[in-house]
Amino acid sequence: MTSAVAPPARVLMVDDRADNLLALEAVLEPLGAELVRAGSGEEALRALLSGDFAVIILDVQMPGMDGFETAQLIKAREKTRNVPIIFLTAISGEAEHHLQGYRSGAVDYVYKPFNPEALRAKVAVFLELWRQGSLLESQRRELADQLAEVERLNGELERSNAALERLGSAAVAEIHEPLDNVAGLLHLLRARHGETLGDEAQLLVTRTEANIARVRDRVATLLEYARASGDGMRREPVSLDEVVAEAARARAGDLQGGEIRVVADGLPEVRGDRAQLVKLFGHLIDNSVRHGGVRPLTVRVDADPGPVLVTVTVSSDGKPIDPELRPRLFTLLPLDGQVDGNPDGSVDGQRGGALAGLAVARRIVEGHGGVIWCPPSEGGTSIMLTLPSVR
């Protein structure tokens, strides 16, 4: 936010005698405020229409409209009712006279002949209060403008996310159609000529089918990435124990008959969208399995509750993540822009699938207002993230 600058303070001096106004001007000039003269109550009311004032110094005894009547009219106007008024008077300081002045709206009395230093000190206080109030009001308006801009940008972001999801859905349909055609032709080729195909042709058909499956998985992940935003999420207390257990059950067939265990117990509740969190921990389990390598493998989920955020760690006792891969771990693109294949043309979806899944995981975490990262590790894999606490 840019620093707001308060406009110059103004002081309205009201007295029917020009020599008194000149004396006031000489006393107040060192304060650096804009000094405005008025020779009568009527002239003072007209001056108040020209802009804001920090303080009014008003003579009580004036012909025609006196100071009390002028003060009452000033306080009757919405725009000027909060402007402080200092009465200048030569009348004795009787209690009834004071009460009349305070009822009219005065905040202070200064008696003639006045002490210049005392008057200047009193006016300086009101000038500083006005400057601070003006600065706060300017900052409030600036903050309101920035909040309005944030709302506008959020609206554009929501529309962009909706357009991205629609584009993703349309792209999936467009891409799946030719893939289905090719897969169908390959199936027909195997059905009609499978026994007559040579070894090389069989290998090419197998590789093509595997690549079709890989592209389908990647397109599905791109669509999931487009849909994994903070829009439309249900924010409610969710048990992480239940979320992790559901994510593990959905992958029961991929846990290789007990060679891979998912361990999580005593995890706290977080505030978030249950379905999105199940997807999140599913991708994190997949990442640990893909990077872990060794069998048997244990995937652990631990959490450190805090007053605002819960820090979650998903780790395994397998191989550590390659340090060169870590900076690109949560992006959609494979490392160095390579396709997810081996040099001989066969397909290895492990690396690309892990990268794409972690990109979706990052989008889900950020949609919940958290962050996700991969800390350095000498042994095993480890992914850490934060989620909102329910406290």
N, C-alpha and C positions, 0 to 999 in steps of 0.2 A: 504494500500500500504506500503510495506516495505521501510524503509529509505535507499535511495541510498547513496553510499560512493564514493566521487570523487577519481580517481586514483592520484598518486603522480605527482606533477608538475615537468616539466623538463625545464632547461635553457641551450641553446646552446651558448657557448662562442667561438668566432672565432678570432684568432690572430696568426700571424706567429711567434711571439716571446713567448717562453715558460715561461719566467719570467713574462710577462704581464698576461698570463693565470693563473699563480700561484697567482698573486696579485688579479685578479678578483675572483678566487675561495675563497681566504681568506675573501674578502669583502662580498660575497654572501652566504657563508656557513651558517651563522646564520638564513637565511630564511628557511632552511629545505627543499629546493628543490633539485632535482637530477641534478647535474652539469655535463655537457658533454663538453669535449674539442674538438676543431678542429683547426689544424695548418694551414689551407689554405681554399680557397673557394671551391676547389674540395672536400676536406675532409668534409667540412660543408654540401655540397649537399649529400654526401653519408650518413652522420649522420642523415639527415632529412628523409632518407628512413627507418630508424630503429624505428620510432614512432613519436608521437605528441610532440610538444614543446609549452610551454607557451609564451616564448619570446626568441629572438635571440639578442645577443650582438656582434656586427660585427665591426671589425677594418676596417677602410677605406683603409689605405695604406698597401697593401700586395703585394709581388712580384707575377708576373703572373696574375692571376685573382684577381683584386682588389675588395674592398668592394662594390662599385657601381654595378659592373658587377655581382657579386655574388647575391646581393639583387634583381637585375632584373630577374635572373634565378629562384630565390626562388619565386618571385611573379608570374612568368609565369606558375608555377605548380598549378593545381587546389587544391591539398591537402594542400599546404603550403602558398597559396597567402594571407591568413588572419592572418598569424603569425606575431605579431608586431616585428619590428626591431629597435634596438637602435644602432646608429652609434657611435663608438669611434673614435675620430680623433684628431691629433695634428695640423691640418691645421687651418689657421685663419678662423674666422667665417664670411667670406664674404657672401653677399646675393646670389651670383651666385653658390657658393659652397653649400649653404643650399638648393637652388632650385634643384640642381643636386641630392642631397641626397633624398629629398622628392619625386622627380620624380622617383627615383629608388625604393621607397617603405618604406623609413624610417618614423617612427613616432616620433622620438626624436633624439637629438644630445647630446653627452657628450664629453667634451673636456679634453684632457690629458694635464697635470695631473689632474685627476678627484677627486672630493670630495667623499670619500667612503660612507658617510652617505646619500648624495644626490642620488648617484647611487643605493644604496640599497633601498632607499625609492621608487624610480621610478620602479625598478624591482618588488618590493613587490606589487605595484598596479597592474601590469600585471599578477602576479601570482594569486592574489585574483580574478581578472576578469576571468582568465582561470579556476580556481577552481569552481567558480560559474557557468560558462558556461558548464563545464563538468558535474557538478551536475544536472543542468537543462536537459542536454541531456540524462543523465542516467535515470532521472525521466521520461522524455518523452518516452524513449524506454520501460521502465517498464510499463508506462501507456498504451502504444500501445499494449504491450503483454497482459495486463489485459483486454483491450477492445477486443482484438482478442479472448481471452478466454470467455468473455461475449457473443460475437457473436456465438462462438461454442456452448456454453451452451444454448443460445436462439434457435439455430437450433435444438439441441437435444430436447428442451422443445416443440418446434413446432411439431416435429415428434412424441413425446410422446403424445401430445394433440390429434393429428390426429389419432394415434393408439388407444387412449382411446375412442375417438368418434366412431371409427369403432367397437371396442370391445363392447361399449355400445349398438350400433345398433344391433350387432349380438346377444348380450345377451337378448335384448328386444324380438327379434324374437324367440329365443330359449325358453324363459320363457313364452311368450304369447301362444305358441302352446299348451302345456299341460293345461294352464289355460283355454284356449278356449275349450279344450276337456272336462274338468271337468264341465265348465259352461254349455256346450251343454248337457252333461249327466244329470245334475241337471234339466235343462229345460225339457228334455225328461221325467224324472222321475215325474215332476210336471204334465206334460201333460197327461201321461198315468195313474198315480196312485195318483194324487193330492187329490182326494176325499176320498181315502182309507187310506191315511197317517195319523198316529196318531199325537197328539199334539207334542210329543217329537220329532218325525221324522220331522215334519214341522219346528220346532225350529232349529234343526240341519241343515236342508237344508238352512234356512234363514241365519244362521250364516256362513255357508260355502260360500254362494253367497256374503255376505258382505265382508268376508275375501278375496275372489277372487278380488272383486272391490278394496279393500285396497292394495293388492299386485300389481295390475295393476297401481294404482296411484303412488305407491312407485317406481316401475320400470320406469315409465314415468318421475318421478322427477329425478331419477339417470341419465337417458339419458339426460335430460335437463341440469343437473349439468355438465355432461361431455362436453356438447356443449357450455356452458356459459363461454367462455374464452375470452381473448383479441384478439385472432387471427381472422383476417378477419373482424374486426369491421370497420364500416364506421364512421370516426370521423368528425362530422359536427355540426353546431349550431342547437340545438333542444330546442323547447319551453317546459319547464316543465309543464306549464298549460295544453298544448295539450296532453302531455304524460300522466299526471294524469287523465285527462278527458277520454282518450281512455282506460286506464286501468280500470276505474270505469264503463264505458259503457260495457266492456267485462264481467263484473260481475253484470250487472243490475239484472239478475235473482236471484242472491244470496244475494241481499241487502234487502230482506225480505219486499218488498212492501213499501219502504220509512222509515222503522224502523231504517235503517242504512244510514247515509248521509256521503258523502265524500266532504269536503270543501277545495278548493284550489283556490286562486285568486291572480293575480299579481306576479306570480313566475317568476324568471329570466330565461334566456336561459343558457344552459350548452353545452359543447362540448362532443358529444358521439354518440352512435349508437341508433337510435330511437327505433328499434324493441326490442333491449336488455333492454332499459330503460323502455319501456312499461311492459315487463315481470317483471323487478325489482319492479316497483311500484304496479303491480298486486300482487306480493308476499307480499309486505309490507301492502297493504290493507287487504289481507287475514289474515295476522298475527294479525292486530288490531282487526278484526272481531272475530277471533277465541279466542283471549285472552280477548277481552273486556267483553264478557258475557252478560252485561246488555243491555236492549232494552227500549227505543230507544238509539242508539249509534251514536256519531259523530266522524268521522275520519278526522283529520286536517293535511294538508301538508303545512309547512312553510319553507322559505328559507332565508338564510343570505348571500348575494353575497359578495365575496371577490375578490381581484385582481388576484388571482391564482385559488382559489377553492371556490365553493359554498357549504355551509353547509346546509343540508336539514334535517328537523325534521318531522317525521310522528308519530302523537300521537292520542290518543283517550281518551274519558272520562270514559272508562270502568274500569275493575279491573286491578290493577297493575300486572306486570309479577312476578312470584314467584322468589325470590332472588336465590334459589337453582338452578333454571333452567337457570339463566342468563349466567353463565360461559360456558354452552354448547349450547347456543341459536343458534349459527351460524354453528353448526356441522351437519353432515349427520346422525349421530347415535342418537337415542333417549336417554334421560337421564338415566344413570345407565345401559345402554344396554338392557332396557326392550323393548318388542314388543309393538306395538300400540294397545293394547287390554285391556279390563276390566277383572277383576278376574273371572267373570262368563262365560268368553269366548266370550261375545259380543264385537263388534268392536267400538272403538272411534277413528276416524281418525283425530280429531282436533289437538291433541298434536303432533303426529308424522308428520302430514301434515305441521304444522307450522314450526317444526324444519327443515324438508327437504326443505321447501320453503325458509327459511331464509338462509340456506346453499347455495342455488342457488343465492339468493340476494347478499350474501357476494362475491361469485365468480364473479358476474357481476360488482359489485362496484370495486373490486380489478382489474378486467380486464380494467377498466377505469382509473386506477391509484389512486383510492380513498380508504378510509377506512370506516368501518361501526361498530357501537357499540350500546350498550344498556345502557343508563345512569340510575342510581338509581332514583326511583320515588316513592313517597308516595301515589300518586293517578293517575290512568290511566296508559296506556302503552305508551312508547316512544322509538322510534328507530331513531338514528342519523347517518348521512353519509355525505361524501364529494364527489363532482364530479368536473371535470375540468371546470373552467370558460371560457367564450368566449372572455374575455377582453384581 
